[in-house]
Amino acid sequence: MNFILYFDPGLGAMIAQAAIAAFAGFVIFYKTCMMYIKEWLGIKKKKGPDSFDEAYKNDQTDS
């Protein structure tokens, strides 16, 4: 039997979208897991100000 497979542009776009979503989901899952593991081990980076407004406010109060 000779089967001819046809991928229309809609199916190709759907496959590409699924691949991109799977990759993005993996990245977010990995970063979240690593954050929980680092918190559990007590390894944290020193955080700076959360936003520009907070940094500006802290800069004004230091003077």
PQR file with spaces between the fields and no chain letter, atoms N, CA, C, O and H, PARSE charges and radii, in Angstrom:
ATOM       1  N    MET     1       0.841   -1.181    0.000 -0.4000 1.5000
ATOM       2  CA   MET     1       0.000    0.000    0.000 -0.0000 2.0000
ATOM       3  C    MET     1       0.886    1.244    0.000  0.5500 1.7000
ATOM       4  O    MET     1       1.878    1.332    0.724 -0.5500 1.4000
ATOM       5  N    ASN     2       0.505    2.166   -0.810 -0.4000 1.5000
ATOM       6  CA   ASN     2       1.248    3.408   -0.925 -0.0000 2.0000
ATOM       7  C    ASN     2       0.415    4.537   -0.318  0.5500 1.7000
ATOM       8  O    ASN     2      -0.609    4.940   -0.870 -0.5500 1.4000
ATOM       9  H    ASN     2      -0.301    2.095   -1.399  0.4000 1.0000
ATOM      10  N    PHE     3       0.876    5.036    0.829 -0.4000 1.5000
ATOM      11  CA   PHE     3       0.165    6.127    1.498 -0.0000 2.0000
ATOM      12  C    PHE     3       0.917    7.431    1.286  0.5500 1.7000
ATOM      13  O    PHE     3       2.137    7.488    1.437 -0.5500 1.4000
ATOM      14  H    PHE     3       1.707    4.709    1.277  0.4000 1.0000
ATOM      15  N    ILE     4       0.201    8.443    0.947 -0.4000 1.5000
ATOM      16  CA   ILE     4       0.793    9.763    0.803 -0.0000 2.0000
ATOM      17  C    ILE     4       0.356   10.591    2.010  0.5500 1.7000
ATOM      18  O    ILE     4      -0.835   10.823    2.218 -0.5500 1.4000
ATOM      19  H    ILE     4      -0.790    8.396    0.825  0.4000 1.0000
ATOM      20  N    LEU     5       1.325   11.028    2.795 -0.4000 1.5000
ATOM      21  CA   LEU     5       1.019   11.825    3.985 -0.0000 2.0000
ATOM      22  C    LEU     5       1.016   13.299    3.606  0.5500 1.7000
ATOM      23  O    LEU     5       1.875   13.766    2.859 -0.5500 1.4000
ATOM      24  H    LEU     5       2.292   10.839    2.626  0.4000 1.0000
ATOM      25  N    TYR     6       0.063   13.999    4.120 -0.4000 1.5000
ATOM      26  CA   TYR     6      -0.067   15.423    3.799 -0.0000 2.0000
ATOM      27  C    TYR     6      -0.197   16.216    5.085  0.5500 1.7000
ATOM      28  O    TYR     6      -1.098   15.963    5.884 -0.5500 1.4000
ATOM      29  H    TYR     6      -0.635   13.619    4.727  0.4000 1.0000
ATOM      30  N    PHE     7       0.684   17.161    5.289 -0.4000 1.5000
ATOM      31  CA   PHE     7       0.599   18.084    6.419 -0.0000 2.0000
ATOM      32  C    PHE     7       0.197   19.434    5.867  0.5500 1.7000
ATOM      33  O    PHE     7       0.952   20.057    5.121 -0.5500 1.4000
ATOM      34  H    PHE     7       1.417   17.366    4.640  0.4000 1.0000
ATOM      35  N    ASP     8      -0.965   19.877    6.224 -0.4000 1.5000
ATOM      36  CA   ASP     8      -1.366   21.208    5.777 -0.0000 2.0000
ATOM      37  C    ASP     8      -0.736   22.248    6.713  0.5500 1.7000
ATOM      38  O    ASP     8      -0.255   21.888    7.787 -0.5500 1.4000
ATOM      39  H    ASP     8      -1.579   19.371    6.830  0.4000 1.0000
ATOM      40  N    PRO     9      -0.732   23.513    6.330 -0.5600 1.5000
ATOM      41  CA   PRO     9      -0.107   24.547    7.161  0.2800 2.0000
ATOM      42  C    PRO     9      -0.698   24.631    8.564  0.5500 1.7000
ATOM      43  O    PRO     9       0.019   24.941    9.516 -0.5500 1.4000
ATOM      44  N    GLY    10      -1.987   24.360    8.707 -0.4000 1.5000
ATOM      45  CA   GLY    10      -2.605   24.408   10.034 -0.0000 2.0000
ATOM      46  C    GLY    10      -2.047   23.345   10.957  0.5500 1.7000
ATOM      47  O    GLY    10      -1.799   23.610   12.133 -0.5500 1.4000
ATOM      48  H    GLY    10      -2.570   24.108    7.934  0.4000 1.0000
ATOM      49  N    LEU    11      -1.845   22.135   10.432 -0.4000 1.5000
ATOM      50  CA   LEU    11      -1.291   21.053   11.237 -0.0000 2.0000
ATOM      51  C    LEU    11       0.171   21.343   11.587  0.5500 1.7000
ATOM      52  O    LEU    11       0.608   21.077   12.706 -0.5500 1.4000
ATOM      53  H    LEU    11      -2.047   21.920    9.476  0.4000 1.0000
ATOM      54  N    GLY    12       0.916   21.883   10.637 -0.4000 1.5000
ATOM      55  CA   GLY    12       2.307   22.238   10.919 -0.0000 2.0000
ATOM      56  C    GLY    12       2.407   23.304   11.993  0.5500 1.7000
ATOM      57  O    GLY    12       3.272   23.235   12.866 -0.5500 1.4000
ATOM      58  H    GLY    12       0.560   22.099    9.728  0.4000 1.0000
ATOM      59  N    ALA    13       1.519   24.295   11.929 -0.4000 1.5000
ATOM      60  CA   ALA    13       1.511   25.344   12.952 -0.0000 2.0000
ATOM      61  C    ALA    13       1.132   24.774   14.308  0.5500 1.7000
ATOM      62  O    ALA    13       1.673   25.188   15.333 -0.5500 1.4000
ATOM      63  H    ALA    13       0.816   24.350   11.220  0.4000 1.0000
ATOM      64  N    MET    14       0.198   23.819   14.317 -0.4000 1.5000
ATOM      65  CA   MET    14      -0.217   23.206   15.573 -0.0000 2.0000
ATOM      66  C    MET    14       0.927   22.403   16.194  0.5500 1.7000
ATOM      67  O    MET    14       1.130   22.439   17.407 -0.5500 1.4000
ATOM      68  H    MET    14      -0.242   23.482   13.485  0.4000 1.0000
ATOM      69  N    ILE    15       1.661   21.689   15.366 -0.4000 1.5000
ATOM      70  CA   ILE    15       2.809   20.919   15.861 -0.0000 2.0000
ATOM      71  C    ILE    15       3.887   21.861   16.397  0.5500 1.7000
ATOM      72  O    ILE    15       4.460   21.604   17.456 -0.5500 1.4000
ATOM      73  H    ILE    15       1.495   21.660   14.380  0.4000 1.0000
ATOM      74  N    ALA    16       4.166   22.944   15.678 -0.4000 1.5000
ATOM      75  CA   ALA    16       5.159   23.915   16.144 -0.0000 2.0000
ATOM      76  C    ALA    16       4.719   24.556   17.461  0.5500 1.7000
ATOM      77  O    ALA    16       5.534   24.730   18.366 -0.5500 1.4000
ATOM      78  H    ALA    16       3.700   23.153   14.818  0.4000 1.0000
ATOM      79  N    GLN    17       3.442   24.906   17.572 -0.4000 1.5000
ATOM      80  CA   GLN    17       2.933   25.511   18.793 -0.0000 2.0000
ATOM      81  C    GLN    17       3.041   24.537   19.968  0.5500 1.7000
ATOM      82  O    GLN    17       3.395   24.943   21.075 -0.5500 1.4000
ATOM      83  H    GLN    17       2.779   24.764   16.836  0.4000 1.0000
ATOM      84  N    ALA    18       2.743   23.279   19.740 -0.4000 1.5000
ATOM      85  CA   ALA    18       2.850   22.278   20.802 -0.0000 2.0000
ATOM      86  C    ALA    18       4.293   22.099   21.245  0.5500 1.7000
ATOM      87  O    ALA    18       4.562   21.949   22.436 -0.5500 1.4000
ATOM      88  H    ALA    18       2.456   22.949   18.841  0.4000 1.0000
ATOM      89  N    ALA    19       5.224   22.113   20.295 -0.4000 1.5000
ATOM      90  CA   ALA    19       6.642   21.967   20.638 -0.0000 2.0000
ATOM      91  C    ALA    19       7.135   23.163   21.441  0.5500 1.7000
ATOM      92  O    ALA    19       7.864   22.991   22.418 -0.5500 1.4000
ATOM      93  H    ALA    19       5.005   22.234   19.327  0.4000 1.0000
ATOM      94  N    ILE    20       6.753   24.360   21.049 -0.4000 1.5000
ATOM      95  CA   ILE    20       7.164   25.571   21.775 -0.0000 2.0000
ATOM      96  C    ILE    20       6.558   25.575   23.168  0.5500 1.7000
ATOM      97  O    ILE    20       7.237   25.919   24.135 -0.5500 1.4000
ATOM      98  H    ILE    20       6.161   24.499   20.255  0.4000 1.0000
ATOM      99  N    ALA    21       5.278   25.194   23.288 -0.4000 1.5000
ATOM     100  CA   ALA    21       4.618   25.160   24.597 -0.0000 2.0000
ATOM     101  C    ALA    21       5.257   24.116   25.505  0.5500 1.7000
ATOM     102  O    ALA    21       5.422   24.357   26.701 -0.5500 1.4000
ATOM     103  H    ALA    21       4.726   24.915   22.502  0.4000 1.0000
ATOM     104  N    ALA    22       5.615   22.967   24.955 -0.4000 1.5000
ATOM     105  CA   ALA    22       6.266   21.926   25.755 -0.0000 2.0000
ATOM     106  C    ALA    22       7.622   22.411   26.257  0.5500 1.7000
ATOM     107  O    ALA    22       7.973   22.180   27.414 -0.5500 1.4000
ATOM     108  H    ALA    22       5.481   22.772   23.984  0.4000 1.0000
ATOM     109  N    PHE    23       8.375   23.073   25.406 -0.4000 1.5000
ATOM     110  CA   PHE    23       9.683   23.599   25.821 -0.0000 2.0000
ATOM     111  C    PHE    23       9.526   24.661   26.905  0.5500 1.7000
ATOM     112  O    PHE    23      10.249   24.640   27.901 -0.5500 1.4000
ATOM     113  H    PHE    23       8.090   23.260   24.466  0.4000 1.0000
ATOM     114  N    ALA    24       8.584   25.591   26.719 -0.4000 1.5000
ATOM     115  CA   ALA    24       8.361   26.641   27.721 -0.0000 2.0000
ATOM     116  C    ALA    24       7.890   26.038   29.041  0.5500 1.7000
ATOM     117  O    ALA    24       8.323   26.473   30.107 -0.5500 1.4000
ATOM     118  H    ALA    24       7.996   25.607   25.910  0.4000 1.0000
ATOM     119  N    GLY    25       7.022   25.057   28.982 -0.4000 1.5000
ATOM     120  CA   GLY    25       6.562   24.393   30.198 -0.0000 2.0000
ATOM     121  C    GLY    25       7.688   23.697   30.926  0.5500 1.7000
ATOM     122  O    GLY    25       7.758   23.739   32.154 -0.5500 1.4000
ATOM     123  H    GLY    25       6.670   24.703   28.115  0.4000 1.0000
ATOM     124  N    PHE    26       8.581   23.049   30.173 -0.4000 1.5000
ATOM     125  CA   PHE    26       9.730   22.393   30.786 -0.0000 2.0000
ATOM     126  C    PHE    26      10.638   23.407   31.471  0.5500 1.7000
ATOM     127  O    PHE    26      11.099   23.171   32.588 -0.5500 1.4000
ATOM     128  H    PHE    26       8.524   23.015   29.175  0.4000 1.0000
ATOM     129  N    VAL    27      10.896   24.526   30.815 -0.4000 1.5000
ATOM     130  CA   VAL    27      11.770   25.554   31.402 -0.0000 2.0000
ATOM     131  C    VAL    27      11.176   26.088   32.707  0.5500 1.7000
ATOM     132  O    VAL    27      11.887   26.210   33.705 -0.5500 1.4000
ATOM     133  H    VAL    27      10.522   24.717   29.908  0.4000 1.0000
ATOM     134  N    ILE    28       9.894   26.403   32.706 -0.4000 1.5000
ATOM     135  CA   ILE    28       9.255   26.923   33.914 -0.0000 2.0000
ATOM     136  C    ILE    28       9.248   25.870   35.016  0.5500 1.7000
ATOM     137  O    ILE    28       9.516   26.189   36.174 -0.5500 1.4000
ATOM     138  H    ILE    28       9.317   26.305   31.896  0.4000 1.0000
ATOM     139  N    PHE    29       8.946   24.623   34.673 -0.4000 1.5000
ATOM     140  CA   PHE    29       8.958   23.542   35.652 -0.0000 2.0000
ATOM     141  C    PHE    29      10.354   23.369   36.245  0.5500 1.7000
ATOM     142  O    PHE    29      10.492   23.214   37.458 -0.5500 1.4000
ATOM     143  H    PHE    29       8.728   24.364   33.732  0.4000 1.0000
ATOM     144  N    TYR    30      11.387   23.393   35.407 -0.4000 1.5000
ATOM     145  CA   TYR    30      12.770   23.229   35.866 -0.0000 2.0000
ATOM     146  C    TYR    30      13.178   24.367   36.800  0.5500 1.7000
ATOM     147  O    TYR    30      13.774   24.129   37.851 -0.5500 1.4000
ATOM     148  H    TYR    30      11.275   23.519   34.422  0.4000 1.0000
ATOM     149  N    LYS    31      12.854   25.610   36.414 -0.4000 1.5000
ATOM     150  CA   LYS    31      13.235   26.749   37.251 -0.0000 2.0000
ATOM     151  C    LYS    31      12.525   26.704   38.600  0.5500 1.7000
ATOM     152  O    LYS    31      13.117   27.028   39.630 -0.5500 1.4000
ATOM     153  H    LYS    31      12.370   25.804   35.560  0.4000 1.0000
ATOM     154  N    THR    32      11.246   26.298   38.592 -0.4000 1.5000
ATOM     155  CA   THR    32      10.495   26.208   39.844 -0.0000 2.0000
ATOM     156  C    THR    32      11.068   25.120   40.739  0.5500 1.7000
ATOM     157  O    THR    32      11.234   25.326   41.941 -0.5500 1.4000
ATOM     158  H    THR    32      10.765   26.035   37.756  0.4000 1.0000
ATOM     159  N    CYS    33      11.372   23.962   40.161 -0.4000 1.5000
ATOM     160  CA   CYS    33      11.962   22.877   40.952 -0.0000 2.0000
ATOM     161  C    CYS    33      13.311   23.283   41.524  0.5500 1.7000
ATOM     162  O    CYS    33      13.602   23.007   42.688 -0.5500 1.4000
ATOM     163  H    CYS    33      11.238   23.794   39.184  0.4000 1.0000
ATOM     164  N    MET    34      14.135   23.938   40.714 -0.4000 1.5000
ATOM     165  CA   MET    34      15.451   24.362   41.205 -0.0000 2.0000
ATOM     166  C    MET    34      15.305   25.393   42.329  0.5500 1.7000
ATOM     167  O    MET    34      16.094   25.389   43.273 -0.5500 1.4000
ATOM     168  H    MET    34      13.899   24.162   39.769  0.4000 1.0000
ATOM     169  N    MET    35      14.313   26.266   42.237 -0.4000 1.5000
ATOM     170  CA   MET    35      14.097   27.263   43.285 -0.0000 2.0000
ATOM     171  C    MET    35      13.735   26.577   44.601  0.5500 1.7000
ATOM     172  O    MET    35      14.266   26.936   45.652 -0.5500 1.4000
ATOM     173  H    MET    35      13.671   26.269   41.470  0.4000 1.0000
ATOM     174  N    TYR    36      12.830   25.588   44.549 -0.4000 1.5000
ATOM     175  CA   TYR    36      12.434   24.882   45.764 -0.0000 2.0000
ATOM     176  C    TYR    36      13.596   24.093   46.356  0.5500 1.7000
ATOM     177  O    TYR    36      13.756   24.048   47.576 -0.5500 1.4000
ATOM     178  H    TYR    36      12.399   25.297   43.695  0.4000 1.0000
ATOM     179  N    ILE    37      14.399   23.477   45.512 -0.4000 1.5000
ATOM     180  CA   ILE    37      15.546   22.715   46.000 -0.0000 2.0000
ATOM     181  C    ILE    37      16.558   23.644   46.650  0.5500 1.7000
ATOM     182  O    ILE    37      17.095   23.327   47.711 -0.5500 1.4000
ATOM     183  H    ILE    37      14.269   23.513   44.521  0.4000 1.0000
ATOM     184  N    LYS    38      16.828   24.794   46.025 -0.4000 1.5000
ATOM     185  CA   LYS    38      17.778   25.744   46.599 -0.0000 2.0000
ATOM     186  C    LYS    38      17.268   26.310   47.919  0.5500 1.7000
ATOM     187  O    LYS    38      18.048   26.496   48.853 -0.5500 1.4000
ATOM     188  H    LYS    38      16.392   25.051   45.163  0.4000 1.0000
ATOM     189  N    GLU    39      15.961   26.588   48.008 -0.4000 1.5000
ATOM     190  CA   GLU    39      15.399   27.065   49.267 -0.0000 2.0000
ATOM     191  C    GLU    39      15.524   25.992   50.345  0.5500 1.7000
ATOM     192  O    GLU    39      15.846   26.300   51.492 -0.5500 1.4000
ATOM     193  H    GLU    39      15.327   26.437   47.249  0.4000 1.0000
ATOM     194  N    TRP    40      15.275   24.745   49.985 -0.4000 1.5000
ATOM     195  CA   TRP    40      15.347   23.657   50.945 -0.0000 2.0000
ATOM     196  C    TRP    40      16.781   23.468   51.452  0.5500 1.7000
ATOM     197  O    TRP    40      16.992   23.155   52.624 -0.5500 1.4000
ATOM     198  H    TRP    40      15.014   24.495   49.053  0.4000 1.0000
ATOM     199  N    LEU    41      17.758   23.659   50.569 -0.4000 1.5000
ATOM     200  CA   LEU    41      19.162   23.533   50.961 -0.0000 2.0000
ATOM     201  C    LEU    41      19.708   24.797   51.597  0.5500 1.7000
ATOM     202  O    LEU    41      20.804   24.787   52.158 -0.5500 1.4000
ATOM     203  H    LEU    41      17.586   23.914   49.617  0.4000 1.0000
ATOM     204  N    GLY    42      18.960   25.879   51.516 -0.4000 1.5000
ATOM     205  CA   GLY    42      19.402   27.141   52.099 -0.0000 2.0000
ATOM     206  C    GLY    42      20.337   27.924   51.202  0.5500 1.7000
ATOM     207  O    GLY    42      21.085   28.771   51.690 -0.5500 1.4000
ATOM     208  H    GLY    42      18.070   25.887   51.060  0.4000 1.0000
ATOM     209  N    ILE    43      20.316   27.669   49.921 -0.4000 1.5000
ATOM     210  CA   ILE    43      21.172   28.378   48.964 -0.0000 2.0000
ATOM     211  C    ILE    43      20.309   29.424   48.274  0.5500 1.7000
ATOM     212  O    ILE    43      19.442   29.093   47.466 -0.5500 1.4000
ATOM     213  H    ILE    43      19.708   26.981   49.525  0.4000 1.0000
ATOM     214  N    LYS    44      20.551   30.672   48.594 -0.4000 1.5000
ATOM     215  CA   LYS    44      19.787   31.752   47.964 -0.0000 2.0000
ATOM     216  C    LYS    44      20.745   32.852   47.555  0.5500 1.7000
ATOM     217  O    LYS    44      21.768   33.082   48.199 -0.5500 1.4000
ATOM     218  H    LYS    44      21.255   30.941   49.250  0.4000 1.0000
ATOM     219  N    LYS    45      20.396   33.523   46.480 -0.4000 1.5000
ATOM     220  CA   LYS    45      21.158   34.700   46.082 -0.0000 2.0000
ATOM     221  C    LYS    45      20.628   35.891   46.867  0.5500 1.7000
ATOM     222  O    LYS    45      19.443   35.957   47.192 -0.5500 1.4000
ATOM     223  H    LYS    45      19.565   33.336   45.956  0.4000 1.0000
ATOM     224  N    LYS    46      21.514   36.824   47.164 -0.4000 1.5000
ATOM     225  CA   LYS    46      21.077   38.039   47.827 -0.0000 2.0000
ATOM     226  C    LYS    46      20.291   38.861   46.815  0.5500 1.7000
ATOM     227  O    LYS    46      20.780   39.177   45.730 -0.5500 1.4000
ATOM     228  H    LYS    46      22.477   36.770   46.900  0.4000 1.0000
ATOM     229  N    LYS    47      19.074   39.197   47.189 -0.4000 1.5000
ATOM     230  CA   LYS    47      18.208   39.927   46.276 -0.0000 2.0000
ATOM     231  C    LYS    47      18.370   41.420   46.481  0.5500 1.7000
ATOM     232  O    LYS    47      18.534   41.896   47.604 -0.5500 1.4000
ATOM     233  H    LYS    47      18.676   38.940   48.070  0.4000 1.0000
ATOM     234  N    GLY    48      18.321   42.131   45.403 -0.4000 1.5000
ATOM     235  CA   GLY    48      18.339   43.581   45.437 -0.0000 2.0000
ATOM     236  C    GLY    48      16.914   44.101   45.556  0.5500 1.7000
ATOM     237  O    GLY    48      15.995   43.332   45.835 -0.5500 1.4000
ATOM     238  H    GLY    48      18.188   41.743   44.491  0.4000 1.0000
ATOM     239  N    PRO    49      16.727   45.374   45.352 -0.5600 1.5000
ATOM     240  CA   PRO    49      15.369   45.926   45.382  0.2800 2.0000
ATOM     241  C    PRO    49      14.490   45.276   44.322  0.5500 1.7000
ATOM     242  O    PRO    49      14.958   44.920   43.240 -0.5500 1.4000
ATOM     243  N    ASP    50      13.211   45.127   44.648 -0.4000 1.5000
ATOM     244  CA   ASP    50      12.300   44.436   43.735 -0.0000 2.0000
ATOM     245  C    ASP    50      11.919   45.274   42.533  0.5500 1.7000
ATOM     246  O    ASP    50      11.657   44.729   41.461 -0.5500 1.4000
ATOM     247  H    ASP    50      12.830   45.416   45.527  0.4000 1.0000
ATOM     248  N    SER    51      11.883   46.571   42.684 -0.4000 1.5000
ATOM     249  CA   SER    51      11.450   47.383   41.560 -0.0000 2.0000
ATOM     250  C    SER    51      12.224   48.696   41.549  0.5500 1.7000
ATOM     251  O    SER    51      12.908   49.043   42.511 -0.5500 1.4000
ATOM     252  H    SER    51      12.097   47.014   43.555  0.4000 1.0000
ATOM     253  N    PHE    52      12.099   49.407   40.449 -0.4000 1.5000
ATOM     254  CA   PHE    52      12.760   50.698   40.317 -0.0000 2.0000
ATOM     255  C    PHE    52      12.216   51.695   41.333  0.5500 1.7000
ATOM     256  O    PHE    52      12.975   52.483   41.897 -0.5500 1.4000
ATOM     257  H    PHE    52      11.543   49.125   39.668  0.4000 1.0000
ATOM     258  N    ASP    53      10.897   51.664   41.571 -0.4000 1.5000
ATOM     259  CA   ASP    53      10.293   52.596   42.524 -0.0000 2.0000
ATOM     260  C    ASP    53      10.836   52.381   43.929  0.5500 1.7000
ATOM     261  O    ASP    53      11.117   53.343   44.644 -0.5500 1.4000
ATOM     262  H    ASP    53      10.280   51.024   41.113  0.4000 1.0000
ATOM     263  N    GLU    54      10.985   51.119   44.328 -0.4000 1.5000
ATOM     264  CA   GLU    54      11.508   50.826   45.656 -0.0000 2.0000
ATOM     265  C    GLU    54      12.973   51.251   45.760  0.5500 1.7000
ATOM     266  O    GLU    54      13.388   51.780   46.791 -0.5500 1.4000
ATOM     267  H    GLU    54      10.757   50.338   43.747  0.4000 1.0000
ATOM     268  N    ALA    55      13.755   51.029   44.713 -0.4000 1.5000
ATOM     269  CA   ALA    55      15.152   51.435   44.719 -0.0000 2.0000
ATOM     270  C    ALA    55      15.261   52.954   44.796  0.5500 1.7000
ATOM     271  O    ALA    55      16.124   53.484   45.497 -0.5500 1.4000
ATOM     272  H    ALA    55      13.418   50.599   43.875  0.4000 1.0000
ATOM     273  N    TYR    56      14.388   53.653   44.076 -0.4000 1.5000
ATOM     274  CA   TYR    56      14.396   55.110   44.096 -0.0000 2.0000
ATOM     275  C    TYR    56      14.010   55.621   45.475  0.5500 1.7000
ATOM     276  O    TYR    56      14.612   56.571   45.974 -0.5500 1.4000
ATOM     277  H    TYR    56      13.688   53.223   43.507  0.4000 1.0000
ATOM     278  N    LYS    57      13.006   54.998   46.097 -0.4000 1.5000
ATOM     279  CA   LYS    57      12.565   55.406   47.431 -0.0000 2.0000
ATOM     280  C    LYS    57      13.685   55.176   48.440  0.5500 1.7000
ATOM     281  O    LYS    57      13.927   56.028   49.295 -0.5500 1.4000
ATOM     282  H    LYS    57      12.517   54.226   45.691  0.4000 1.0000
ATOM     283  N    ASN    58      14.370   54.042   48.355 -0.4000 1.5000
ATOM     284  CA   ASN    58      15.469   53.755   49.279 -0.0000 2.0000
ATOM     285  C    ASN    58      16.622   54.712   49.056  0.5500 1.7000
ATOM     286  O    ASN    58      17.306   55.087   50.009 -0.5500 1.4000
ATOM     287  H    ASN    58      14.173   53.350   47.660  0.4000 1.0000
ATOM     288  N    ASP    59      16.851   55.113   47.818 -0.4000 1.5000
ATOM     289  CA   ASP    59      17.915   56.049   47.500 -0.0000 2.0000
ATOM     290  C    ASP    59      17.611   57.430   48.105  0.5500 1.7000
ATOM     291  O    ASP    59      18.522   58.113   48.572 -0.5500 1.4000
ATOM     292  H    ASP    59      16.296   54.808   47.044  0.4000 1.0000
ATOM     293  N    GLN    60      16.363   57.832   48.098 -0.4000 1.5000
ATOM     294  CA   GLN    60      15.963   59.137   48.650 -0.0000 2.0000
ATOM     295  C    GLN    60      16.071   59.154   50.172  0.5500 1.7000
ATOM     296  O    GLN    60      16.424   60.184   50.744 -0.5500 1.4000
ATOM     297  H    GLN    60      15.623   57.278   47.718  0.4000 1.0000
ATOM     298  N    THR    61      15.776   58.041   50.840 -0.4000 1.5000
ATOM     299  CA   THR    61      15.825   58.018   52.296 -0.0000 2.0000
ATOM     300  C    THR    61      17.239   57.928   52.817  0.5500 1.7000
ATOM     301  O    THR    61      17.487   58.296   53.965 -0.5500 1.4000
ATOM     302  H    THR    61      15.489   57.203   50.375  0.4000 1.0000
ATOM     303  N    ASP    62      18.191   57.447   52.006 -0.4000 1.5000
ATOM     304  CA   ASP    62      19.577   57.349   52.424 -0.0000 2.0000
ATOM     305  C    ASP    62      20.251   58.708   52.506  0.5500 1.7000
ATOM     306  O    ASP    62      21.207   58.860   53.266 -0.5500 1.4000
ATOM     307  H    ASP    62      17.990   57.148   51.073  0.4000 1.0000
ATOM     308  N    SER    63      19.795   59.693   51.760 -0.4000 1.5000
ATOM     309  CA   SER    63      20.451   60.990   51.703 -0.0000 2.0000
ATOM     310  C    SER    63      20.197   61.813   52.926  0.5500 1.7000
ATOM     311  O    SER    63      20.687   62.938   53.025 -0.5500 1.4000
ATOM     312  H    SER    63      19.019   59.569   51.142  0.4000 1.0000
